[in-house]
Amino acid sequence: MTKLETKLLLALESIVGYDTYRTEYDGRMYEICHSCGDQDGNHSDSCEYVQAKALIAEAKAIRFAAAGWVQWGGGKCPVAKGVRVDVLHRNGDESVSKPAGHKVFRNWGHTNNPLDIVAYRLAGDQQ
Ligand SMILES: [Zn+2]
């Protein structure tokens, strides 16, 4: 990844962290998406923030592959239950050193969910 690509990725990661604004209506606080207008953490499929997060995850998957991560296309969990792994989710978030049967690691089979696992590696303390 070039320096420019790294800078663009960092800028995009910073921007997608501010996908909502808070507003009060009729005595209740709402979190509204700047792009799609959905509320309280929900987004439409065409939401620009969702698309940006998918691009971040795609860029990370390429970078991670170069660093020895295994790109994951979906399927049955590839490691024994309890083996600690680091994973990259479709939304660009990482989960670090959790046992394979952990609740955040249920999306080995892809369902087009933000938590689908798109890359993984054995956790550092086992390599
Ligand atoms: Zn949205």
Boltz pocket constraint, residues with backbone or C-beta under 6 A from the ligand:
constraints:
  - pocket:
      binder: B
      contacts: [[A, 19], [A, 33], [A, 34], [A, 35], [A, 36], [A, 37], [A, 38], [A, 42], [A, 43], [A, 44], [A, 47], [A, 48], [A, 49], [A, 50]]
      max_distance: 6.0
